[in-house]
Amino acid sequence: MSHAIAQDPALTRILNFHEARREAVPNKRLQSLRRIAREFGEQFRKGPEVSYFKSIPLIRAPYPAHFGFLNARSWQFPFIHILNRMFVVQVQSTAGLRTLLLSPTWVEGSRETPFFKRLRLRFGPFQELGMRLMAPEFNTVESALDDIGLRPEQVDYISYDHLHTQDLRRWLGGDGYPAYFPNARLLVMQEEIEACSGLISPQKDWYVENGLAGIPKEKVIQLDSDIRVGEGLALVKTPGHTFGNHSFVVNTPAGSFVISENGVGPDCYAPMYSRIPGFRQYWENTGMEVVLNGNTLESALEQYISMIVEKEIAGKSGQNPLFPNIFNSSEFTRYYLFPGHKPTLNVGDHCFGRLAAVREIKKAA
């Protein structure tokens, strides 16, 4: 466990999954992790809920269907549309109230992701119009927090399931940028940070170059295990989409949501019940329980196991019990410009609890 975790009383280590992940035989590893995940999810739902939870849509974006519906699609329209969200969470802890932003995307910085930059350039002189149609923006992080009355200095942590498309200099400071969140620290798996220091070609298309440049080391908490953050929130390692991928488990009045981008929607976690063309047949032909989000495929086998872990932790959705209670950070949604692709279940946006009143913040040392 890192020194930073040991020094932060709001963060505690989770040991449930550690030994099972070391099993070398894939089927044994899967079955052990499935059982542990189911037990962990059942216990987590019986525990304390977060004090506040709110999902906020930021931007829609086109995404290649052959990535989002890896090997499972029969409809040939080349793109689906995904909705990127931020999640505002407050938890009680032994150290007091903690406020977290999960997946706070700086859209302007993310546009420099090589894949999306090339897509934008296809519009030539009509880039602005093309992006308004193809990637409509609903909120910025700054405007969304202003709307709910949360000040930048009140944010204690930010975190992402992985760092694809993210530029963190705006939020944490570095490389000439002042820190918009002066007291926030990044919660990130050690493997994800290490990968960002030496990307190779299959990865580079999805990371913002220099997106972590100059960020002070004390602003980054590198995690070497699953952790709880206060009461009602856990970060569970779910490698595969990237080696350093983790998922958020958030206990709410609607059950424990698992927030992830290993898949792009609840359909991807229950293809046997999906009405997306090709999904059920894919399951019948292959026995694949899940449909991977496969833009990088750093480890497809581990991603497959991780998605089963996610759905076992989540339990059944209250909206449709045929599907798990998955809340994807970039969720596949229907969009009029992309015909033929319609999800069986869209989670939509949710809000639980009440944002804590403005409190006195100690100035960062």
N, C-alpha and C positions, 0 to 999 in steps of 0.2 A: 504494500500500500504506500502511495506516495506521501511524502512529508506534508504536502499541502492538505491532503485529506485528513491526516491525523491531527492537524492543527485546526480543522474546521469542525466544530461540534454539530453542525447541521448535516454533515455527511457521514454515513455509516456504511460499512462494507457488507455486501450480501455474498454468502458462501454457498448457497444452495446448488449452483450449477457447476461449480469449479471442477470437481472430480469427474463428473460425467463428460465434460468436454474433452477430457484427456483419453477417452476410450478410442482405440485405433480402428476398430471394426465399425464401418459406417452404420450398419443396421442396429448394432448394439448401442452405438452413440445416439442414434435417432430415438430408439425406444426408451432409453434412460432419460434423455432430455425431454421427451414427450411427457413421461410420467411426472418428472420433477416440475415441469412447467405447469401442468394441470394442477398439481398440489399447491404450487406457489400462487397461482392465480386464485384458487379457492380461498386460501388464507389471506391474500392481499385484499380481496373484496370484502372480507369480514373486518378488516382493519379500518383505521381512520381515513376519512376522505380529505381531499385537499380543501383549503378554505375558499379558494376561488379558482375558477377555470373559465376561460373564454377563448374561442377560436375566432380568428379574424382573417377574412380573405384578403390577400395582397394582390395577386396578379394571376391571370390565366396565361398559359403558354402552349404552343404546339409541341408535340412530342411524337417521334416516329413510332408507329404502331408495332413495328417489328421489335422495338425495344420493350415497350410497355406490356405487350402481349406475347412474350417470347415463345415462339413455336406453337402457339395455341390458336391463332386467328385464322378464320377462313375468309372474312370480308377484306377486300384488298385496298380500301382507301388508305393512303400511306400515313396519315397522321391521326392521332387522337388529341384531345384537349385535356390538359391537367390544370387543376386549380391549386395554386400554392398558398398555404395558410401559415399564419403565425399563431402561437398559443401563449396566452398569458396565464401564469399559474402562481398562486400564493399558497404557501404551506406553513404550518406551525412546526417549530423545532425546539429543541432544548435551548437553543441560542436565540429564540424569538422568531418573529415572522420573517420569512424569506420570500423574495419575489423573483420569479424566473421568466425569461422569454425563451420559448422553444421555437426554433426555426425563424428568427427575425431576419428576413432577407433584405439586404440593401439592393433594390432592384437595379439602380443605376450601375452599381459595381458588377452585378451578376450579368449584365449585358455584355461584359467583356469575356465571358466564358467562350472559348473558341467555337464550340458547336453553335451556340445561339448567335454569336457574332457573324458567322458565315451565313446563317439563315437570314439575318437582318439585311446583309449586304445584297441578297438576291433581289430585294425590292428596288435596288438602284436609287434613282432620284425620288422614288415614292416610299422611302423607308419609313417616314413618320406616319403616313397614312396606313401603310401595310402593318406596322406594329400596333397601331390603334385597333385594327381589325383582328389581327391574329393574336395579339397579346395585350388585351385590355387590362389596365391597371385600376384596381378598386381603392386601395389604400396604400400609403407608405407606412413604414413602421412609426415614423415620427407623428404623422397625423392620427394614426390609430390610437397611439398611447395618449395623445392630447385629448382625443374624443372621450376616453374612459377616465381621464384625470390622473394618469400615472406619470410622474416626473422622471426624467432620465436618471437622476441620482438615486432613485428608489430601487432601481434594478440591481439585484445582487449577483445573478448568474445569467448567462446566455448559453444555449447549447443547441446542437444540431445532430440529427441521427448520423449524418456524415457531412463532409465539407464540399461536396460537389456544388459548383456554381456560386460559392460564397466568397465574399470579400469582407473581411472582418476589420480592416483598418478603420473604417468609418465608425465602428462601434467601440473598439478597444484602444484606438490610437496607434500610431506607428507610421513610419515612412512619410512623415509630414502631415498626417491627419491628427487633429485633436480627438480625444476620446469622447464620443457622444454620451456614453454611459460611464461616467467617471469612476463608479464603485463596482462595476460588474467584472466578473471573471468568467472565463470560458471553461465549461466542463466538456472534456473531450477524451476519447480513448487514446491511449499512448500510441497504438498502432496507426491511428489516423494521422496524428502529428508526424510520426516517423515517415509515413508514406508521402506526405506533402513535401518533405525535404528532398525527395529524390524520385519524382514521377517519371514513368516511361510512357511511350506513345499511346498504349491503350487507355491510359488514365488521363493524359494531358488534355484531351478534348473537353473534359468535364470539370476541370479546376481552373479558377481564375489565377492567372500568373501573378505572383507576388501578393496574393490575397491575404497572406499572413506576415508580410514583410514588416519588420520593425516593431511588431507588437511586443510590449515588455513581457519578459518571462514570468513575472509575478502575476500577470493577468491571466495566465493559463494554468489550469489544474489538469494535469495529465492523469487519467484514470487507468489503473491496471486491473480493475475488477468491476463487477456490478456494484451499484451503490443505491442506497436510499437517500433521498433528499428530504429531510424533515418527515412529516407524516402525509402519506397518501401519494407519494411520487417515487418512482424507481427508474434508474437507468440500467438496462439489461443488455449485455453484449449480444449482438446478433450479426456476426460477421458473414460476409458473402458478397453482398452488393459492393461493399468495400471491406477490406480486412479490418478496418477500425469502426465498422458500423455498430451503432447501438440503437435500442428502441426505448421510448418513454412509456412507462406504465403509470396511468393517472387514475386514481380511484375517485369516482364521482357518484352522485345519486343515480346516474344511468349505468352504473357498473364501472368496471375498470377498462378504460380505453387503452389500447396499445397504439401508439403513434409511431409510424414507420414509413420508409420509402422502399423497403424490400419488394413490396408490391404497389400497384397504383390504384387499388380499390378493393373493396370487400369481395368482388367477383373473383379476384385473383387468389383468394384464400379458400374458396369453395367452388371450383369450376364445375363440379357435378350438379350444382343448383343454378348455374349461371344461364342467362338467356343471350349472352354475347355469342354471336355466330362462331362456332368452332370450339368453344370452351368445353362443353360437355363431351363432345367427340374426342377432344384431346385427352380428357381424363379417362374415357372408356378405352381408348387405344393404348395409352401408356401407363395408366395407374397413377399419374402425377397428381398429387393432392393440391398443389399450388402452381400458380403461373408466375414466373420470375420477372421482375423488372430488370432487363438484361442489357443495359447500355455499356457496362464495363465488364461484367462477369469476372471479377477478380477471383471468385471461388464459387462456382455454381453449386457444387455439392453442399458447401456450408450454408449458402443462401437458402437452398431448399430446406435444410434442417432448421435454419433460423426462422423461416416463415411458419413452419409447423410449431415451433416453440412459441412464436408470437400468438398464433391463433389459440393455442392451448391456454396460454396465460389469460387471454382476453375473455374466454368464455363466449356465450351466445349474445348476439346483438338483441337489444330490446326492440329495435325497429323491425327486424326480421330474424327470427331465431335459426333460420337455415344458414345464416352467415355469422362469422365471429365479430366481436366488438372491436373491429379495427378502424382506426381513424387515420387515414394516410395523410402525411404532410403535404404531398402533392397528389391530389385525388382526381382520378379520371371522371370527367363530367361530360354530359351531352352538350354539343355546341352546333349551332345551325350551319356553320361553314364546313363542318366535318361530318357529312351524312353517313348513316349506317352504323355508327358506333353509339350504343346507348347502354349505360350500366343498369344492372338489375337492381342494385341498391346504391343510393347516394346517401352518405352520412349527413351532409349538410352542416350547418354551424350550430354550436351549442354554447350556452353560458350557464354556469352554476355558481351559487354563492354571491357574495357581495365584496367588491374590491375594498380592502382595508382603508380606513381613513388615512390621510396624509400624516406621516409620523416624522419625528425629528431624525435626520440622517446625520451620522457622524461624517465629517469631511474625510476624504481619503488622505492617508498620511503622505 
